[in-house]
Amino acid sequence: MMQNFLYYIILPILMLSVVLVFIRFFKGPTLSDRVVALDLLITIGIGIIGVYSIVSEQSTFLDIATILALIAFLGTVAFSYYLEKREKNE
């Protein structure tokens, strides 16, 4: 029952959200919109890895998801630092 729920409900919702976020990523009028969309893509990817970890019953994929989350967090912090420096120079 849980496998069917993951395959037929959760994964299609995640794939639809990936498509919508890609549209925002390419269409985003500002750099900030694109960075937020990229961060959201990584977050959705973490969700997909989590679902795959449940389906395959291998907890090692959760370690990969944790590392990806840390990298995404550092990227967001670096971008906010860049924007702060950019605003001070203008």
Buried (B, 14 or more C-beta within 10 A) or exposed (E): EEEEEBEEEBBEEBEEBBEEBEEBBEEBEEEEEBBBBBBBBBBBBBBBBBBBBBBEEEEEBBEBBEEBBEEBEEBBEEBEEEEEEEEEEE
